[in-house]
Amino acid sequence: MYDRRAFIKFAAASPLFAAFPSFRETFQQGNIEQAVDALDVFDFQSLAQKAIPPAHWGYLMTGVDGEETLKANRDGFTRYQLRTKRFVDVSRLDTSVELFGIKFNSPIVLCPVGSQRAFHRDGEVGAARAAQAKGHLQILSTQTSIGVEEVIKARGGPIWYQLYTTDNFDVTTKLVKRAEAAGCTAVAVTVDLPAGRNTETMTRLQRTDTRNCGSCHEDATGDLANPRVGGGTNANKPMFAGINTQGLGLTSPSLTWDFIKRLKDVTKMKVVIKGLETREDAAQAVDHGADGIVVSNHGGRATETGRGTIECVSEVAQAVRGRIPVLVDGGFRRGTDVFKALALGATAVGIGRPYIWGLGAFGQQGVERVLDILNNELRLAMVGCGTRIVKEITAASIIDTGRRG
Ligand SMILES: Cc1cc2nc3c(=O)[nH]c(=O)nc-3n(C[C@H](O)[C@H](O)[C@H](O)COP(=O)(O)O)c2cc1C
């Protein structure tokens, strides 16, 4: 006899659904009651959209300009294909990686994402607990909605602190010293937003939100895309507590390479530069004493280059020649994406929106499930390509077709 429920269950689990997002969404309703029911990270996207108010959703999902770079971050992966390898004993796999002498269970890193309480009341602490449960590195944003001390406590281990440089070095020094005193082992200085950006999707969605933004944001007319700390929407962020933020810029358009030395002079933390994409900048970073690089276009939210970060990894890795770790983020949604980046020379891979979808939908449990899903997909890619440890994933594990598929 025809069993409709059984058919829907069977159909919803089919990989064919990935090709039909609206169909997929139709059947997803009611099928995901708890985080463990989700089958891939996209399952969390529509659930999070329902849970998160429109203006905040716009902040999360926006790219810049016509969002070509946002799209390229996903499309770039189609350039690369996996090369399988059979008859390798893959009964024991190890996905762990080491960064600055600390071992993590997986090369997947939680990227700095600002204002996480805008997505779920647990905010960065929810993400930290998930990172602890699964043994992942977490990088905390300068724009965190919870102070670094509390987040480190929840993580129960070292995290990295993401630094917006501000345009006042005394303030920058205070932020860095506070992060170091709290126990952060590295500072990831973000350099891809020196002077603003054009986040149209965010503005459009803000206009559809009927809530009174002024009840939470000190200055609801402040420009979220080009934040000034003082007097704007960022004035009450915990990392700026006790700091005079009047007229303070979150970043500085006059920043040059000598900033890295100044930063190294005021901290013992490792200094990682986040937001490089070219071999020239990578070589400069090494020459100026950087301890690591994150290849990133801020998730398609900085310069509208039209390049996916996966397409930038190998030129950066080649320029670095293994001297410092190279991380990459932007558009990673599948374990095979992570595998491709590792094959192209990345040491680790960051995710932004996917874990926030998990957080928005189910708090800590959602973030944990996102990590489980991606780790499991990565393991399957490793099994299929006969790579038992992360270091065995090399250029020989993939093909660069030279064109997006
Ligand atoms: C809502 C949102 C807020 C972000 N906030 C920061 C931030 O405060 N500092 C930073 O360096 N990067 C920030 N990023 C960029 C992420 O660290 C990361 O580079 C990006 O999200 C990776 O791309 P993905 O979202 O496609 O995974 C943010 C990204 C998003 C989506």
The ligand as an ORCA input file, in Angstrom:
! r2SCAN-3c Opt
* xyz 0 1
  C      27.332     38.253      9.945
  C      28.818     38.205      9.753
  C      29.628     38.926     10.612
  C      31.007     38.879     10.463
  N      31.784     39.556     11.377
  C      33.127     39.511     11.232
  C      33.949     40.174     12.187
  O      33.480     40.775     13.136
  N      35.294     40.118     11.980
  C      35.860     39.443     10.918
  O      37.078     39.422     10.766
  N      35.088     38.780     10.027
  C      33.745     38.798     10.172
  N      32.970     38.107      9.284
  C      33.601     37.296      8.233
  C      33.855     35.865      8.716
  O      34.851     35.837      9.702
  C      34.290     34.933      7.567
  O      35.381     35.518      6.899
  C      33.168     34.632      6.581
  O      31.921     34.568      7.223
  C      33.414     33.315      5.881
  O      32.489     33.113      4.863
  P      31.164     32.218      5.022
  O      30.203     32.995      5.836
  O      30.712     32.048      3.596
  O      31.547     30.921      5.663
  C      31.581     38.133      9.417
  C      30.763     37.391      8.563
  C      29.399     37.420      8.732
  C      28.543     36.587      7.810
*
